[in-house]
Every structure is written in structure tokens, then in C-alpha cells.
Amino acid sequence: MGTPLRVLMIEDSEDDAALLVRELRRGDFDVQFERVDESPALEFAFEKQSWDLIISDFSMPHFSGINALKLLRSKGCEKPFIFVSGTIGEETAVAALRDGAQDYLMKTNLKRLVPAVQRALQEAEDRQNRKKMEQQVHQLQKFEAIGKLAGGIAHDFNNVIGAILGWAEMGCAEEQSGTVSHTRFQKIRDQANWAARLTSQLLAFARRQVLQPRKTDLNTLVVEGISLLRRVIGEQIEVSVVAGSDLRATLVDLYKSSKCS
């Protein structure tokens, strides 16, 4: 079984198309092809499925290879395009390369077909890999910018949260345990500690804080998170928690909260 190759053939001669396919199969390609010779048929075939390669005659009674090339490139097709013609001249071929063709060869020299196809496919793969790498770099740059923003916001929030925690601790110390005021200061402290955990996660996301994983009961962590979530999503949504009875302690990085006596 040869290398699978889906070829869109723009050729008015069935015999010439058969010769091209036979040459490709000799070159160890498992060829699936469709032959078209008019613009509407080309558009239909292009939209119908994905192709690995386009091979086109240059001059046909009802269509032009140059027009076919421009049509496909205008539709965003970046697949390799090779002219195989009996009439193309050197100047015309150079102009075709400028318009986006990958190669050209004469029908009288089909021995060049397989090497030309192999080279065009390899260059297309290289272009695709470069494009993916560029996209990955762009994505990393976006994440870096988001991380810097998140880190700056987290630092500002930490300053505010630190003050709230300080006042809450003072209130807890001054009020007698069990009183309404003491309970309210405890709640302020608990919510401030929860906010501090969120900012700690933002700092970790921005890589501005060293992670310090410690053994944590996930059931407790989930229950604490759900208590805050219920306030956010409203009463119209019911949240049920089914805690596992045999969960192992898990290493998790959490903001170290203070205790209120």
C-alpha cells in the first residue's frame, strides 16, 4: 500500500489525466483523484472534500490553469499546486510561480512528476508546521500578558485583603467568643481568607508565587467552595455535593489562613 494521496486534477484530457495518475502510482502513491475542466466543477470539487495536491494543465478549451490557481488561492487554499502542461513557456511558468504555484513541468518529461510532488508535499508540511509553531508562540505571548495582568491585580487585592484580615483579627480578639459581633468578625475573616486563596491562585497562575502543596481533604475543600458558589449562582439553582468517604489526602497549594480564637 502506497502513500495515500488525494489529487484534484484540472485537466481536459482523460488520457493525460490517466498518464499522470499512472506515474504517481509508480512513485508509490495510492492515488484518489477527481478530474475537472471547468470553473463550476472545480469549485464543487474543492468544497466537497479536502485535497492533498492540485495538478493542473495550463491551457484548456473551457478553462485556464492560471484562473484555476487564482480561484483556489482566493478561497484560502494553500495546498500544493503544480502545473503540468505541453504549452507553458518559461516566462509564463515563472509568472505562475509568482501567483502561488509550487512547480511546473512539461508533459513530455513526466519523470519529474514524482520528485516534484514529493518536494511540494514536504514544503507544504514544513509550512504547516511553521504556522502551528507561530500560533503556539502567539498563544504563549497572550498567556504571558494575561499572567502579568493577573499578577498585578492579585498584588493589589492582597493589600486590600491584608487590611481586612487585620481588622477582622482585631475584632475577634476584642469581642467575647459566642457573641454576635465575634461571629460577624469570624465571617469577615473567613471570606477574606477565601479571597486571599483566590489571589494566591492568580499569583501562581502568573508564576509570581512559589507553589507550596500540602495535604488537603478534598471533601472539605469542595464544601468550602460550594458555600461560596451558592451565594454567587443564586437560590434558583440547587447544588448537591456527594462526598467520597474513602478519599485520600491530596497535595494542594492553598493560601495559609489564620485562626480566629
ZIKA-V807039 format. One record per residue. N is the residue number from 1. RES is the residue in three letters. PHI is phi in whole degrees, -180 to 180 (NA if undefined). NEAR is the number of other C-alpha atoms within 12 Angstrom. Layout:
BEGIN
N|RES|PHI|NEAR + N|RES|PHI|NEAR
END
This chain:
BEGIN
1|MET|NA|11 + 2|GLY|-83|13 + 3|THR|-71|17 + 4|PRO|-61|19 + 5|LEU|-147|30 + 6|ARG|-98|29 + 7|VAL|-116|36 + 8|LEU|-96|40 + 9|MET|-100|41 + 10|ILE|-103|45 + 11|GLU|-156|42 + 12|ASP|-86|29 + 13|SER|-105|21 + 14|GLU|-64|18 + 15|ASP|-64|13 + 16|ASP|-65|25 + 17|ALA|-62|30 + 18|ALA|-64|20 + 19|LEU|-63|22 + 20|LEU|-64|42 + 21|VAL|-64|32 + 22|ARG|-61|22 + 23|GLU|-66|25 + 24|LEU|-66|33 + 25|ARG|-68|25 + 26|ARG|-65|20 + 27|GLY|-86|25 + 28|ASP|71|19 + 29|PHE|-106|27 + 30|ASP|-91|20 + 31|VAL|-91|28 + 32|GLN|-115|25 + 33|PHE|-140|32 + 34|GLU|-139|32 + 35|ARG|-104|31 + 36|VAL|-133|32 + 37|ASP|-143|32 + 38|GLU|-140|26 + 39|SER|-60|27 + 40|PRO|-61|17 + 41|ALA|-66|22 + 42|LEU|-63|33 + 43|GLU|-62|25 + 44|PHE|-65|18 + 45|ALA|-66|25 + 46|PHE|-66|33 + 47|GLU|-76|16 + 48|LYS|-71|12 + 49|GLN|-157|16 + 50|SER|-91|20 + 51|TRP|-118|28 + 52|ASP|-92|33 + 53|LEU|-156|40 + 54|ILE|-118|44 + 55|ILE|-116|48 + 56|SER|-135|47 + 57|ASP|-70|43 + 58|PHE|-90|36 + 59|SER|-125|26 + 60|MET|-133|25 + 61|PRO|-59|14 + 62|HIS|-112|20 + 63|PHE|-159|24 + 64|SER|-119|27 + 65|GLY|-62|41 + 66|ILE|-64|34 + 67|ASN|-64|27 + 68|ALA|-63|41 + 69|LEU|-61|38 + 70|LYS|-64|23 + 71|LEU|-63|24 + 72|LEU|-68|33 + 73|ARG|-67|21 + 74|SER|-68|14 + 75|LYS|-90|15 + 76|GLY|85|13 + 77|CYS|-74|24 + 78|GLU|-110|29 + 79|LYS|-68|32 + 80|PRO|-59|38 + 81|PHE|-125|43 + 82|ILE|-122|45 + 83|PHE|-87|46 + 84|VAL|-128|41 + 85|SER|-141|35 + 86|GLY|-101|22 + 87|THR|-126|20 + 88|ILE|-68|27 + 89|GLY|-95|18 + 90|GLU|-64|16 + 91|GLU|-64|12 + 92|THR|-64|21 + 93|ALA|-64|28 + 94|VAL|-62|19 + 95|ALA|-63|19 + 96|ALA|-64|31 + 97|LEU|-64|22 + 98|ARG|-65|16 + 99|ASP|-79|24 + 100|GLY|122|30 + 101|ALA|-74|37 + 102|GLN|-91|33 + 103|ASP|-165|36 + 104|TYR|-148|41 + 105|LEU|-153|36 + 106|MET|-89|26 + 107|LYS|-65|27 + 108|THR|-83|16 + 109|ASN|-135|18 + 110|LEU|-73|27 + 111|LYS|-64|20 + 112|ARG|-80|23 + 113|LEU|-62|32 + 114|VAL|-62|28 + 115|PRO|-59|23 + 116|ALA|-65|30 + 117|VAL|-66|39 + 118|GLN|-60|25 + 119|ARG|-65|20 + 120|ALA|-65|28 + 121|LEU|-66|30 + 122|GLN|-66|19 + 123|GLU|-65|20 + 124|ALA|-65|23 + 125|GLU|-64|19 + 126|ASP|-63|15 + 127|ARG|-63|17 + 128|GLN|-64|17 + 129|ASN|-66|14 + 130|ARG|-64|14 + 131|LYS|-63|15 + 132|LYS|-63|14 + 133|MET|-64|14 + 134|GLU|-63|14 + 135|GLN|-65|14 + 136|GLN|-65|14 + 137|VAL|-63|14 + 138|HIS|-62|14 + 139|GLN|-66|14 + 140|LEU|-63|14 + 141|GLN|-64|14 + 142|LYS|-65|14 + 143|PHE|-63|18 + 144|GLU|-64|18 + 145|ALA|-65|17 + 146|ILE|-64|20 + 147|GLY|-62|23 + 148|LYS|-64|21 + 149|LEU|-64|20 + 150|ALA|-62|25 + 151|GLY|-64|27 + 152|GLY|-65|23 + 153|ILE|-64|22 + 154|ALA|-62|31 + 155|HIS|-63|25 + 156|ASP|-65|19 + 157|PHE|-64|24 + 158|ASN|-61|28 + 159|ASN|-63|18 + 160|VAL|-67|19 + 161|ILE|-64|28 + 162|GLY|-60|26 + 163|ALA|-65|19 + 164|ILE|-63|26 + 165|LEU|-63|30 + 166|GLY|-62|24 + 167|TRP|-66|21 + 168|ALA|-64|31 + 169|GLU|-64|29 + 170|MET|-63|21 + 171|GLY|-64|26 + 172|CYS|-61|29 + 173|ALA|-71|19 + 174|GLU|-86|16 + 175|GLU|-96|20 + 176|GLN|-74|18 + 177|SER|-60|17 + 178|GLY|97|13 + 179|THR|-79|14 + 180|VAL|-62|14 + 181|SER|-64|19 + 182|HIS|-62|23 + 183|THR|-62|22 + 184|ARG|-66|22 + 185|PHE|-64|31 + 186|GLN|-61|32 + 187|LYS|-66|23 + 188|ILE|-61|27 + 189|ARG|-62|31 + 190|ASP|-62|29 + 191|GLN|-67|25 + 192|ALA|-67|32 + 193|ASN|-64|33 + 194|TRP|-65|31 + 195|ALA|-64|29 + 196|ALA|-65|31 + 197|ARG|-64|29 + 198|LEU|-63|28 + 199|THR|-66|31 + 200|SER|-63|34 + 201|GLN|-66|29 + 202|LEU|-63|31 + 203|LEU|-65|31 + 204|ALA|-65|26 + 205|PHE|-62|25 + 206|ALA|-81|25 + 207|ARG|60|22 + 208|ARG|-111|22 + 209|GLN|-144|20 + 210|VAL|-74|16 + 211|LEU|-71|20 + 212|GLN|-127|16 + 213|PRO|-66|15 + 214|ARG|-141|15 + 215|LYS|-63|16 + 216|THR|-138|20 + 217|ASP|-84|21 + 218|LEU|-65|25 + 219|ASN|-60|20 + 220|THR|-64|20 + 221|LEU|-63|23 + 222|VAL|-66|19 + 223|VAL|-62|19 + 224|GLU|-63|20 + 225|GLY|-68|22 + 226|ILE|-67|21 + 227|SER|-61|21 + 228|LEU|-77|21 + 229|LEU|-63|18 + 230|ARG|-60|18 + 231|ARG|-69|16 + 232|VAL|-83|14 + 233|ILE|-83|13 + 234|GLY|93|13 + 235|GLU|-77|10 + 236|GLN|-72|9 + 237|ILE|-114|11 + 238|GLU|-97|14 + 239|VAL|-115|19 + 240|SER|-114|12 + 241|VAL|-117|17 + 242|VAL|-108|13 + 243|ALA|-80|14 + 244|GLY|-81|14 + 245|SER|-87|11 + 246|ASP|-124|9 + 247|LEU|-71|14 + 248|ARG|-83|12 + 249|ALA|-64|17 + 250|THR|-118|16 + 251|LEU|-78|15 + 252|VAL|-136|18 + 253|ASP|-87|23 + 254|LEU|-128|30 + 255|TYR|-69|27 + 256|LYS|-74|21 + 257|SER|-90|20 + 258|SER|-93|21 + 259|LYS|-98|17 + 260|CYS|-112|27 + 261|SER|-81|19
END
